[in-house]
Structure formats: structure tokens, C-alpha cells
Amino acid sequence: MAIIKKLKAIKTTQSHLLGIQELSFSQISNILKQAKTFIAINKSDSKKLDSLRGKTQINLFFEPSTRTQSSFELAGKRLGADVMSMNVVNSSIKKGETLIDTAMTLNAMHPDIIVIRHHDSGAPNLLSQKVNCAVINAGDGTREHPTQALLDALTIINRKGKVEGLKIAICGDILHSRVARSNIYLMNMLGAEVNVVAPSTLMPHSIERLGTKKFTDMKKGLDGCDIVMMLRLQNERMQGSFLPSAREYYEYFGLTPDKLKFAKKDALIMHPGPMNRGVEIDTNLADDINRSVIREQVELGVAVRMACLKIFCKKI
């Protein structure tokens, strides 16, 4: 297989990618700039690079994942890395091994980068203190999901040309969503106006402190928006009754053609996936080739994760 000429890496002083809050504006710009170079490569006949040849990448996912895990695995392989995805179900973690002991075990194997998803907020930060390699956060509890926000930003830039000055509505389960938090941080940094829309039971207290406007009415929250970003209901994180029923949630907070009319005529529809059709979003809207960029988010996710792996690998 032909090897594409090695691309020059964009340097950053940040050792780990733990969250959007830890990144500067210039670092974010560098990641997005590098990701843009991979878009065309991922569409070409020969996708193999040698940027990370000889490097070892370990994917450590403590929560179920389809898009993020497969995206990181594909990204690492396209960069030429040796990629190992740990099966947590069949590992010593199920025997009671702690995250710190797991970190020490993996560190003894001298990996160059570890990609971790964990159900506890702050787990990637703890891991980064115990290993001698770079750590990328692929989602931790309800705290952050930085690469999802970065790919969302790249998708918007790819379609709209910019993020600055756009009006973005993030709708749904704001309370439990790490995607919402990372996007709020990132879109504000890039100069967007951010609305958050949710039922009062799924709206965090004092969310306005993060630089957002909050709404409990979809039509008001979507008014004049350029981007409508729907969220998945995090049922696995809900302890207690947050919603009367899925049908009632769809009636008031699911994205339907009637509600979308309040956004701009060329507003784009986004969703991090997986989608609950008929609950969070109307099926026809999700599949609308003119307005929905949900599949494009998946496509550009590989490019963003390639950029993150290349930039952060062995920056310790």
C-alpha cells in the first residue's frame, strides 16, 4: 500500500487533551487547521500515512461506544500507529482492579498515547498523572467530551465558513451532557452566541455563568438560530424521574418541522449520536440531506481525531 508523504506536525505545549477548558484559542485553531488537512486524505484512494509509525495507541473505553471508539481506532491506523483497543469487560478491571493499577500496568508497556472514556468525571485527569504518555479524553462522566466539540466546530466551519457571529442552540439533556459542556466552552471561545434549551428538570442551575442564554421553550430558544444541535437523552445517568414520558418530551422538546421553522431557513441540524428517532428528533429532519449534517459529523470526526493523535502523541 502506498504511503502518503509525511505531513509536518503542528506543535503545541499541551501534553494531554483532557478538556476544552484546558486549551488556548491558538491550540484549538492549530487542531482545527491540522484536521482540515486530513479531510481530503480521508476521501482519497490511499489513506495510509506514516506520521505515527512505530507509535503505540491504547484505547481504553469503560463505557459503550460505537462512533468515538471506532473513529479513534481508524484515526490511529490511518496515521500508521499500532492500535490496541482494550476489552474492559474481559479485563482485570472486572476483577476489581482500580484505575490507578490499570494505569500502572499499561504504563509498563510503554504506550505513546492512551485514549480513555470513563463513567467518572475526572478519570482522564487522574490517568494522565500516572502514565508517561499522552492522554486524550474521549468522554468522562458528565464533564467533557473535547473531541466531539472539536468535530462539531469543524463541521460548522466546513459548512458555514466560520463559527464567530453564529447563533447556536444546544437542545435537550443539558444536565447530564458532556457534549453540551464542551460545546458551550468551545463555541463561546470561537465567538458564537449560545442558547441552551431544555425542560427545567434537565437544565443545570446557573448555566448562564458559562456564557449562555437559557430557555425552556423550544420555539423561543431556536428563534433566529444558525445551528440547531440536538442532544441524546442520557437515560443511563438519570437517577429518578426527570421526564413524564418519551412522548411528552418529543412533543415539547423533540426537534420537529414546526419547531425548526423558528430557526433560520438555512439552519443546520446536528446530533452527536446515537439518535433516538421520534424522541429527540423527527426522522425526516435527521435524514434531510440539505440541512442535516449528522453524517458529516461522523466523517469529520475521523479527521479531528487524527489531528489530535498526531499533535498530542509523545508531547510529554
C-alpha positions in Angstrom: 0.0 0.0 0.0 1.3 3.4 -0.9 2.4 5.7 1.9 1.4 9.3 1.6 4.2 11.8 2.2 4.5 12.6 5.9 2.8 15.9 6.9 4.6 18.4 9.2 3.2 18.3 12.7 1.8 21.4 14.3 3.4 21.7 17.7 1.6 22.5 20.9 2.8 22.9 24.5 -0.2 21.0 25.9 0.8 17.4 26.9 -2.7 16.0 27.2 -6.2 16.6 25.7 -8.3 16.5 28.8 -10.9 19.2 28.1 -11.7 22.2 26.0 -11.2 24.4 29.1 -7.5 23.4 29.2 -6.9 24.6 25.7 -6.0 28.1 24.5 -7.5 29.7 21.4 -4.3 29.2 19.4 -4.2 25.5 20.3 -7.8 25.0 19.2 -7.0 26.8 15.9 -4.0 24.5 15.4 -6.0 21.4 15.9 -8.7 22.5 13.5 -6.1 23.6 11.0 -4.4 20.2 11.2 -7.8 18.4 10.9 -8.6 20.2 7.7 -5.5 18.7 6.1 -6.9 15.2 6.8 -10.4 15.7 5.2 -9.2 15.3 1.6 -6.8 12.4 2.6 -9.7 10.5 4.2 -11.6 10.7 0.9 -8.6 9.6 -1.3 -7.9 6.1 -2.5 -4.8 5.8 -0.4 -5.4 6.9 3.2 -2.3 5.5 4.9 0.1 7.9 6.5 3.3 7.2 8.4 3.0 10.1 10.9 2.7 7.7 13.9 4.6 4.7 12.5 6.3 2.9 15.4 3.9 4.5 18.0 1.5 2.6 20.2 -2.0 3.8 20.9 -4.2 2.1 23.5 -8.0 2.7 23.5 -9.4 2.3 27.0 -13.2 2.5 27.0 -15.1 1.9 30.2 -18.5 2.9 28.6 -20.2 1.6 25.4 -19.2 3.5 22.2 -19.6 3.0 18.5 -18.7 6.3 16.8 -16.0 7.6 19.2 -14.1 4.3 19.7 -14.2 3.2 16.0 -13.3 6.8 15.0 -10.2 6.8 17.2 -9.2 3.3 16.1 -9.5 4.2 12.4 -7.7 7.5 13.0 -4.7 5.8 14.7 -4.4 3.2 12.0 -4.6 5.7 9.2 -1.7 7.6 10.8 0.3 4.3 10.9 0.1 3.7 14.7 -0.2 0.2 16.3 -3.6 0.4 17.9 -4.9 -1.8 20.7 -8.4 -1.5 21.9 -8.8 -3.0 25.4 -11.9 -5.1 26.1 -12.8 -3.8 29.6 -15.4 -6.5 30.0 -12.8 -9.2 29.8 -10.0 -7.3 31.7 -8.8 -7.3 35.3 -11.0 -4.3 35.9 -13.9 -6.6 36.2 -11.9 -8.4 38.9 -11.7 -5.3 41.0 -8.6 -3.7 39.7 -8.5 0.1 40.2 -8.0 2.7 37.5 -4.6 3.6 39.1 -3.5 0.0 39.0 -4.7 -0.3 35.4 -2.7 2.8 34.5 0.5 1.5 36.1 0.0 -1.8 34.2 -0.5 -0.1 30.9 2.4 2.4 31.6 4.8 -0.6 32.0 4.0 -1.5 28.3 5.4 1.9 27.2 2.5 3.2 25.1 2.8 6.5 23.4 -0.8 7.6 23.8 -3.9 6.4 25.7 -7.4 7.3 24.7 -9.8 6.9 27.6 -13.6 7.1 28.1 -14.8 6.7 31.6 -18.1 7.0 33.5 -16.5 9.0 36.3 -15.8 12.7 35.7 -12.1 13.5 36.1 -10.8 9.9 35.3 -8.7 11.0 32.4 -7.0 13.7 34.5 -6.2 11.1 37.1 -4.8 8.7 34.5 -2.6 11.5 33.0 -0.9 11.8 36.3 0.0 8.1 36.5 1.4 7.4 33.0 4.4 8.7 31.0 2.5 9.2 27.7 -0.1 11.5 26.3 -3.8 11.0 27.4 -6.8 12.0 25.3 -10.2 12.3 26.9 -12.9 10.5 24.8 -15.6 11.5 27.3 -15.6 11.4 31.1 -18.8 11.2 33.1 -20.9 14.4 32.6 -17.8 16.7 32.5 -16.3 16.9 29.0 -16.1 15.4 25.5 -13.5 17.6 23.8 -13.1 15.8 20.5 -16.8 15.8 19.9 -16.9 19.6 20.4 -13.9 20.0 18.0 -15.5 17.9 15.3 -18.7 19.9 15.7 -16.8 23.1 15.3 -15.0 21.7 12.2 -18.4 20.6 10.7 -19.8 24.1 11.2 -16.8 25.8 9.7 -16.9 23.3 6.8 -20.5 24.3 6.0 -20.7 27.9 7.2 -17.1 29.1 6.8 -16.9 30.3 10.4 -18.3 29.9 13.9 -17.8 33.5 15.0 -21.1 35.5 15.0 -23.3 32.5 14.6 -26.3 31.8 16.9 -26.2 28.2 18.1 -29.0 26.4 20.1 -28.0 23.3 22.1 -31.1 21.4 23.0 -32.1 18.5 25.2 -30.5 16.9 28.2 -28.1 19.7 29.1 -27.8 18.5 32.7 -26.2 15.2 32.0 -24.4 16.0 28.7 -20.6 16.3 28.5 -21.1 17.1 24.8 -23.1 20.2 25.8 -20.5 21.4 28.2 -17.6 21.0 25.8 -19.6 22.7 23.1 -20.6 25.6 25.3 -16.9 26.2 26.2 -15.7 25.9 22.6 -18.4 27.8 20.8 -18.1 30.7 23.2 -14.3 30.7 22.7 -14.9 30.8 18.9 -17.2 33.8 19.2 -20.7 32.2 18.8 -23.8 33.1 20.7 -25.0 30.1 22.5 -28.6 29.2 23.6 -29.4 26.2 25.7 -32.9 24.7 25.6 -34.2 22.1 28.0 -37.0 21.2 30.3 -36.4 22.7 33.8 -35.6 19.3 35.2 -32.7 18.8 32.7 -31.3 22.4 32.9 -28.3 22.9 35.2 -28.5 25.7 37.8 -26.7 28.9 36.9 -25.9 27.6 33.4 -25.8 31.3 32.4 -22.4 31.6 34.1 -20.9 29.6 31.2 -21.9 32.4 28.8 -25.2 31.0 27.6 -28.9 32.1 27.4 -31.3 29.5 28.8 -34.7 28.7 27.5 -37.4 26.2 28.5 -39.4 26.8 25.3 -38.0 25.3 22.1 -39.6 27.9 19.8 -38.1 30.8 21.7 -34.7 29.1 22.0 -34.5 28.3 18.3 -35.6 31.8 17.2 -33.1 33.1 14.6 -30.5 30.3 15.1 -28.0 29.2 12.5 -27.3 25.9 14.2 -29.6 23.5 16.0 -27.6 21.0 18.0 -29.8 18.2 19.5 -28.6 16.0 22.3 -29.2 12.4 23.3 -31.3 11.8 26.5 -28.8 10.3 28.9 -31.2 7.8 30.5 -28.3 5.8 31.9 -27.3 8.8 34.1 -30.8 9.7 35.3 -31.5 8.6 38.8 -35.1 9.3 39.5 -37.9 10.8 37.4 -36.8 13.6 35.1 -39.4 13.3 32.4 -43.1 12.3 32.4 -42.7 10.2 29.2 -40.8 10.0 25.9 -43.9 11.0 24.0 -44.4 14.2 26.1 -40.6 15.0 25.7 -40.9 14.8 22.0 -44.0 16.9 21.9 -42.3 19.8 23.7 -38.5 19.3 23.2 -38.0 17.0 20.3 -37.0 18.7 17.0 -39.9 18.7 14.6 -40.6 20.7 11.4 -42.9 23.0 13.2 -40.3 24.0 15.8 -37.5 24.2 13.2 -39.4 26.9 11.4 -38.4 29.4 14.1 -34.7 28.9 13.2 -33.2 30.4 10.1 -34.2 28.9 6.8 -30.6 27.6 6.2 -30.1 26.4 9.8 -28.1 23.2 10.1 -29.2 20.3 12.2 -26.6 18.4 14.3 -26.7 15.5 16.7 -23.7 13.7 18.4 -25.4 10.3 18.1 -26.7 7.8 18.8 -30.1 9.3 18.0 -33.4 8.3 19.5 -35.7 9.0 16.5 -39.1 10.1 17.3 -38.0 11.2 20.8 -35.2 13.7 20.3 -35.6 14.4 16.6 -38.0 13.8 13.7 -36.8 11.0 11.4 -37.3 13.1 8.2 -35.3 16.0 9.7 -32.5 13.7 10.7 -32.2 12.4 7.2 -32.7 15.7 5.4 -29.7 15.9 3.0 -29.9 19.7 2.7 -30.0 20.6 6.4 -28.8 17.6 8.5 -25.0 17.3 8.9 -25.1 14.4 11.3 -23.3 12.0 8.9 -20.8 14.8 8.1 -20.1 15.0 11.8 -19.1 11.3 11.8 -16.9 11.8 8.7 -15.1 14.8 10.1 -14.7 13.1 13.5 -12.0 10.9 12.0 -10.1 13.9 10.7 -10.3 15.7 14.0 -9.1 12.6 16.0 -6.3 12.1 13.5 -5.2 15.7 14.2 -5.5 15.2 18.0 -3.5 11.9 17.9 -0.8 13.4 15.8 -0.4 16.6 17.8 -0.5 15.1 21.3 1.3 11.9 20.7 4.6 11.9 22.6 4.4 15.6 23.7 5.3 14.7 27.3 
